[in-house]
Amino acid sequence: MSPDGALGEIILPFADPADPADPADPAGQAASLLEAALASSTHPTEVEKLLRQHLLTDPDYLPAYFAMYKLLFRQSRLAEAEEIARTALASGARLGGFPPNWQHLTPGTADWSAIQSPAHFYLFTLKALSFILLRRKQLDECREVLEKIGELDPHDLIGASVIRAYADGLTAH
């Protein structure tokens, strides 16, 4: 599939829906890059290069971070995915006007349920970080992150319970 095809299929869980008919739509651009990263016909190195260029040009464009850490994670480049996720957290916090350190956040720090917000992006990226930490066998920090997510997202809107169950299954063996 070409990077320009069926872009509406990718939904970024923290942004306005992409408009694949609008080439100037930033969400559509990030979705296009992510789809290209997942397509077997597109070389991931080229997609990574495009994402890095995009982030240099617009370091506040949160969906590009999502696409980047997802790409790196799928390539099992976990240390790099963790670094991008942590950078994404800092950007999301700055844009949301709250402290970047997840350990200092409370349910009242931001409206974590506002899907099209930097706060929700932060929460979603925190979930990604927990999974990266799990895969890197950093179980203590993974559990701390999951506890914080449970505090900030008590209704499990972002689905962190799936990662929590997986982590619990690993430690039960």
Phi and psi restraints in degrees (value plus and minus 20) as a CYANA .aco file:
   2 SER   PHI     -96.5   -56.5
   2 SER   PSI     137.2   177.2
   3 PRO   PHI     -81.9   -41.9
   3 PRO   PSI     -35.7     4.3
   4 ASP   PHI    -114.5   -74.5
   4 ASP   PSI     -24.3    15.7
   5 GLY   PHI    -115.2   -75.2
   5 GLY   PSI     124.7   164.7
   6 ALA   PHI      28.0    68.0
   6 ALA   PSI      25.9    65.9
   7 LEU   PHI     -91.1   -51.1
   7 LEU   PSI     -44.6    -4.6
   8 GLY   PHI     -86.0   -46.0
   8 GLY   PSI     -32.2     7.8
   9 GLU   PHI     -90.3   -50.3
   9 GLU   PSI     -45.7    -5.7
  10 ILE   PHI    -112.9   -72.9
  10 ILE   PSI     102.5   142.5
  11 ILE   PHI    -131.4   -91.4
  11 ILE   PSI     102.1   142.1
  12 LEU   PHI    -105.2   -65.2
  12 LEU   PSI     104.4   144.4
  13 PRO   PHI     -96.3   -56.3
  13 PRO   PSI      -6.7    33.3
  14 PHE   PHI    -165.3  -125.3
  14 PHE   PSI      -4.9    35.1
  15 ALA   PHI    -158.4  -118.4
  15 ALA   PSI     147.1   187.1
  16 ASP   PHI     -77.8   -37.8
  16 ASP   PSI     125.4   165.4
  17 PRO   PHI     -78.6   -38.6
  17 PRO   PSI     123.7   163.7
  18 ALA   PHI     -88.9   -48.9
  18 ALA   PSI     126.5   166.5
  19 ASP   PHI    -130.9   -90.9
  19 ASP   PSI      75.5   115.5
  20 PRO   PHI     -84.4   -44.4
  20 PRO   PSI     -38.4     1.6
  21 ALA   PHI    -100.2   -60.2
  21 ALA   PSI     -32.4     7.6
  22 ASP   PHI    -129.8   -89.8
  22 ASP   PSI      82.6   122.6
  23 PRO   PHI     -85.2   -45.2
  23 PRO   PSI     -36.6     3.4
  24 ALA   PHI    -108.9   -68.9
  24 ALA   PSI     -24.0    16.0
  25 ASP   PHI     -92.8   -52.8
  25 ASP   PSI      95.8   135.8
  26 PRO   PHI     -79.7   -39.7
  26 PRO   PSI     -58.6   -18.6
  27 ALA   PHI     -84.4   -44.4
  27 ALA   PSI     -56.9   -16.9
  28 GLY   PHI     -85.7   -45.7
  28 GLY   PSI     -56.6   -16.6
  29 GLN   PHI     -84.8   -44.8
  29 GLN   PSI     -66.2   -26.2
  30 ALA   PHI     -85.0   -45.0
  30 ALA   PSI     -60.9   -20.9
  31 ALA   PHI     -82.5   -42.5
  31 ALA   PSI     -59.1   -19.1
  32 SER   PHI     -82.4   -42.4
  32 SER   PSI     -64.6   -24.6
  33 LEU   PHI     -85.3   -45.3
  33 LEU   PSI     -60.7   -20.7
  34 LEU   PHI     -86.1   -46.1
  34 LEU   PSI     -64.0   -24.0
  35 GLU   PHI     -81.6   -41.6
  35 GLU   PSI     -60.8   -20.8
  36 ALA   PHI     -81.3   -41.3
  36 ALA   PSI     -58.4   -18.4
  37 ALA   PHI     -84.7   -44.7
  37 ALA   PSI     -52.1   -12.1
  38 LEU   PHI    -109.8   -69.8
  38 LEU   PSI     -34.1     5.9
  39 ALA   PHI    -101.2   -61.2
  39 ALA   PSI     116.7   156.7
  40 SER   PHI     -89.5   -49.5
  40 SER   PSI     -39.3     0.7
  41 SER   PHI    -105.4   -65.4
  41 SER   PSI     -27.4    12.6
  42 THR   PHI    -130.6   -90.6
  42 THR   PSI     112.5   152.5
  43 HIS   PHI     -95.2   -55.2
  43 HIS   PSI     103.5   143.5
  44 PRO   PHI     -78.0   -38.0
  44 PRO   PSI     -49.0    -9.0
  45 THR   PHI     -82.8   -42.8
  45 THR   PSI     -59.8   -19.8
  46 GLU   PHI     -87.2   -47.2
  46 GLU   PSI     -61.5   -21.5
  47 VAL   PHI     -84.5   -44.5
  47 VAL   PSI     -63.3   -23.3
  48 GLU   PHI     -79.4   -39.4
  48 GLU   PSI     -63.5   -23.5
  49 LYS   PHI     -79.6   -39.6
  49 LYS   PSI     -64.9   -24.9
  50 LEU   PHI     -83.7   -43.7
  50 LEU   PSI     -62.7   -22.7
  51 LEU   PHI     -83.4   -43.4
  51 LEU   PSI     -64.4   -24.4
  52 ARG   PHI     -82.2   -42.2
  52 ARG   PSI     -60.8   -20.8
  53 GLN   PHI     -82.8   -42.8
  53 GLN   PSI     -61.8   -21.8
  54 HIS   PHI     -81.1   -41.1
  54 HIS   PSI     -63.7   -23.7
  55 LEU   PHI     -88.6   -48.6
  55 LEU   PSI     -52.3   -12.3
  56 LEU   PHI     -87.1   -47.1
  56 LEU   PSI     -59.5   -19.5
  57 THR   PHI     -93.2   -53.2
  57 THR   PSI     -60.6   -20.6
  58 ASP   PHI    -157.7  -117.7
  58 ASP   PSI      60.4   100.4
  59 PRO   PHI     -89.1   -49.1
  59 PRO   PSI     -25.2    14.8
  60 ASP   PHI    -117.5   -77.5
  60 ASP   PSI     -16.8    23.2
  61 TYR   PHI    -107.4   -67.4
  61 TYR   PSI      74.5   114.5
  62 LEU   PHI     -81.0   -41.0
  62 LEU   PSI     -59.3   -19.3
  63 PRO   PHI     -79.6   -39.6
  63 PRO   PSI     -47.2    -7.2
  64 ALA   PHI     -87.3   -47.3
  64 ALA   PSI     -54.7   -14.7
  65 TYR   PHI     -83.5   -43.5
  65 TYR   PSI     -64.4   -24.4
  66 PHE   PHI     -75.9   -35.9
  66 PHE   PSI     -69.7   -29.7
  67 ALA   PHI     -81.8   -41.8
  67 ALA   PSI     -58.6   -18.6
  68 MET   PHI     -89.0   -49.0
  68 MET   PSI     -69.2   -29.2
  69 TYR   PHI     -89.5   -49.5
  69 TYR   PSI     -49.4    -9.4
  70 LYS   PHI     -87.4   -47.4
  70 LYS   PSI     -62.5   -22.5
  71 LEU   PHI     -80.3   -40.3
  71 LEU   PSI     -68.5   -28.5
  72 LEU   PHI     -84.6   -44.6
  72 LEU   PSI     -59.4   -19.4
  73 PHE   PHI     -82.1   -42.1
  73 PHE   PSI     -65.3   -25.3
  74 ARG   PHI     -83.9   -43.9
  74 ARG   PSI     -43.2    -3.2
  75 GLN   PHI    -111.4   -71.4
  75 GLN   PSI     -13.5    26.5
  76 SER   PHI      39.7    79.7
  76 SER   PSI       9.2    49.2
  77 ARG   PHI    -115.9   -75.9
  77 ARG   PSI      48.0    88.0
  78 LEU   PHI     -87.6   -47.6
  78 LEU   PSI     -58.2   -18.2
  79 ALA   PHI     -83.2   -43.2
  79 ALA   PSI     -61.7   -21.7
  80 GLU   PHI     -89.3   -49.3
  80 GLU   PSI     -58.8   -18.8
  81 ALA   PHI     -82.6   -42.6
  81 ALA   PSI     -60.2   -20.2
  82 GLU   PHI     -83.8   -43.8
  82 GLU   PSI     -62.9   -22.9
  83 GLU   PHI     -81.3   -41.3
  83 GLU   PSI     -64.9   -24.9
  84 ILE   PHI     -85.3   -45.3
  84 ILE   PSI     -61.3   -21.3
  85 ALA   PHI     -82.0   -42.0
  85 ALA   PSI     -61.2   -21.2
  86 ARG   PHI     -87.5   -47.5
  86 ARG   PSI     -57.0   -17.0
  87 THR   PHI     -85.4   -45.4
  87 THR   PSI     -60.4   -20.4
  88 ALA   PHI     -82.5   -42.5
  88 ALA   PSI     -60.1   -20.1
  89 LEU   PHI     -80.5   -40.5
  89 LEU   PSI     -63.8   -23.8
  90 ALA   PHI     -82.4   -42.4
  90 ALA   PSI     -62.2   -22.2
  91 SER   PHI     -86.3   -46.3
  91 SER   PSI     -64.7   -24.7
  92 GLY   PHI     -80.8   -40.8
  92 GLY   PSI     -61.8   -21.8
  93 ALA   PHI     -85.3   -45.3
  93 ALA   PSI     -63.4   -23.4
  94 ARG   PHI     -81.8   -41.8
  94 ARG   PSI     -66.4   -26.4
  95 LEU   PHI     -87.3   -47.3
  95 LEU   PSI     -50.9   -10.9
  96 GLY   PHI    -105.7   -65.7
  96 GLY   PSI     -30.9     9.1
  97 GLY   PHI      54.3    94.3
  97 GLY   PSI      12.7    52.7
  98 PHE   PHI    -151.8  -111.8
  98 PHE   PSI     145.6   185.6
  99 PRO   PHI     -80.3   -40.3
  99 PRO   PSI     121.2   161.2
 100 PRO   PHI     -94.2   -54.2
 100 PRO   PSI     -43.3    -3.3
 101 ASN   PHI     -98.9   -58.9
 101 ASN   PSI      93.0   133.0
 102 TRP   PHI     -78.7   -38.7
 102 TRP   PSI     -45.7    -5.7
 103 GLN   PHI     -88.5   -48.5
 103 GLN   PSI     -39.7     0.3
 104 HIS   PHI    -116.8   -76.8
 104 HIS   PSI     -17.3    22.7
 105 LEU   PHI    -108.0   -68.0
 105 LEU   PSI     130.0   170.0
 106 THR   PHI    -151.7  -111.7
 106 THR   PSI     147.8   187.8
 107 PRO   PHI     -77.1   -37.1
 107 PRO   PSI     -48.6    -8.6
 108 GLY   PHI    -107.6   -67.6
 108 GLY   PSI     -23.6    16.4
 109 THR   PHI     -83.0   -43.0
 109 THR   PSI     -58.3   -18.3
 110 ALA   PHI    -175.9  -135.9
 110 ALA   PSI     149.9   189.9
 111 ASP   PHI    -107.1   -67.1
 111 ASP   PSI      71.6   111.6
 112 TRP   PHI     -87.5   -47.5
 112 TRP   PSI     -39.2     0.8
 113 SER   PHI    -110.7   -70.7
 113 SER   PSI     -28.2    11.8
 114 ALA   PHI     -92.7   -52.7
 114 ALA   PSI      79.0   119.0
 115 ILE   PHI     -77.4   -37.4
 115 ILE   PSI     -60.1   -20.1
 116 GLN   PHI    -114.4   -74.4
 116 GLN   PSI      36.0    76.0
 117 SER   PHI    -160.9  -120.9
 117 SER   PSI     137.6   177.6
 118 PRO   PHI     -80.6   -40.6
 118 PRO   PSI     -51.1   -11.1
 119 ALA   PHI     -84.5   -44.5
 119 ALA   PSI     -63.5   -23.5
 120 HIS   PHI     -88.2   -48.2
 120 HIS   PSI     -58.8   -18.8
 121 PHE   PHI     -78.0   -38.0
 121 PHE   PSI     -65.3   -25.3
 122 TYR   PHI     -77.6   -37.6
 122 TYR   PSI     -68.3   -28.3
 123 LEU   PHI     -81.7   -41.7
 123 LEU   PSI     -64.3   -24.3
 124 PHE   PHI     -83.8   -43.8
 124 PHE   PSI     -59.6   -19.6
 125 THR   PHI     -90.4   -50.4
 125 THR   PSI     -53.7   -13.7
 126 LEU   PHI     -81.6   -41.6
 126 LEU   PSI     -58.7   -18.7
 127 LYS   PHI     -82.0   -42.0
 127 LYS   PSI     -65.1   -25.1
 128 ALA   PHI     -80.7   -40.7
 128 ALA   PSI     -62.0   -22.0
 129 LEU   PHI     -80.9   -40.9
 129 LEU   PSI     -60.4   -20.4
 130 SER   PHI     -81.4   -41.4
 130 SER   PSI     -58.9   -18.9
 131 PHE   PHI     -91.1   -51.1
 131 PHE   PSI     -58.3   -18.3
 132 ILE   PHI     -81.5   -41.5
 132 ILE   PSI     -65.6   -25.6
 133 LEU   PHI     -82.1   -42.1
 133 LEU   PSI     -59.7   -19.7
 134 LEU   PHI     -80.1   -40.1
 134 LEU   PSI     -68.1   -28.1
 135 ARG   PHI     -85.1   -45.1
 135 ARG   PSI     -47.0    -7.0
 136 ARG   PHI    -107.4   -67.4
 136 ARG   PSI     -15.0    25.0
 137 LYS   PHI      44.6    84.6
 137 LYS   PSI       8.7    48.7
 138 GLN   PHI    -119.6   -79.6
 138 GLN   PSI      48.7    88.7
 139 LEU   PHI     -86.9   -46.9
 139 LEU   PSI     -54.7   -14.7
 140 ASP   PHI     -83.9   -43.9
 140 ASP   PSI     -69.0   -29.0
 141 GLU   PHI     -87.2   -47.2
 141 GLU   PSI     -56.9   -16.9
 142 CYS   PHI     -76.5   -36.5
 142 CYS   PSI     -67.4   -27.4
 143 ARG   PHI     -85.5   -45.5
 143 ARG   PSI     -58.8   -18.8
 144 GLU   PHI     -82.0   -42.0
 144 GLU   PSI     -63.8   -23.8
 145 VAL   PHI     -82.9   -42.9
 145 VAL   PSI     -64.8   -24.8
 146 LEU   PHI     -83.7   -43.7
 146 LEU   PSI     -56.4   -16.4
 147 GLU   PHI     -82.0   -42.0
 147 GLU   PSI     -64.1   -24.1
 148 LYS   PHI     -84.9   -44.9
 148 LYS   PSI     -61.5   -21.5
 149 ILE   PHI     -80.5   -40.5
 149 ILE   PSI     -61.7   -21.7
 150 GLY   PHI     -80.9   -40.9
 150 GLY   PSI     -54.7   -14.7
 151 GLU   PHI     -90.6   -50.6
 151 GLU   PSI     -62.7   -22.7
 152 LEU   PHI    -100.0   -60.0
 152 LEU   PSI     -46.4    -6.4
 153 ASP   PHI    -149.8  -109.8
 153 ASP   PSI      47.1    87.1
 154 PRO   PHI     -84.3   -44.3
 154 PRO   PSI     -39.5     0.5
 155 HIS   PHI    -115.0   -75.0
 155 HIS   PSI     -13.4    26.6
 156 ASP   PHI      34.5    74.5
 156 ASP   PSI      25.4    65.4
 157 LEU   PHI     -85.1   -45.1
 157 LEU   PSI     -49.6    -9.6
 158 ILE   PHI    -115.7   -75.7
 158 ILE   PSI     -23.2    16.8
 159 GLY   PHI      59.1    99.1
 159 GLY   PSI       8.7    48.7
 160 ALA   PHI     -88.2   -48.2
 160 ALA   PSI     -36.9     3.1
 161 SER   PHI     -81.4   -41.4
 161 SER   PSI     -47.2    -7.2
 162 VAL   PHI     -85.2   -45.2
 162 VAL   PSI     -63.9   -23.9
 163 ILE   PHI     -89.4   -49.4
 163 ILE   PSI     -58.7   -18.7
 164 ARG   PHI     -80.2   -40.2
 164 ARG   PSI     -63.9   -23.9
 165 ALA   PHI     -84.2   -44.2
 165 ALA   PSI     -60.4   -20.4
 166 TYR   PHI     -84.1   -44.1
 166 TYR   PSI     -64.0   -24.0
 167 ALA   PHI     -83.6   -43.6
 167 ALA   PSI     -61.7   -21.7
 168 ASP   PHI     -82.8   -42.8
 168 ASP   PSI     -57.7   -17.7
 169 GLY   PHI     -85.7   -45.7
 169 GLY   PSI     -55.6   -15.6
 170 LEU   PHI     -87.4   -47.4
 170 LEU   PSI     -60.1   -20.1
 171 THR   PHI    -100.9   -60.9
 171 THR   PSI     -35.8     4.2
 172 ALA   PHI     -96.5   -56.5
 172 ALA   PSI     -37.3     2.7
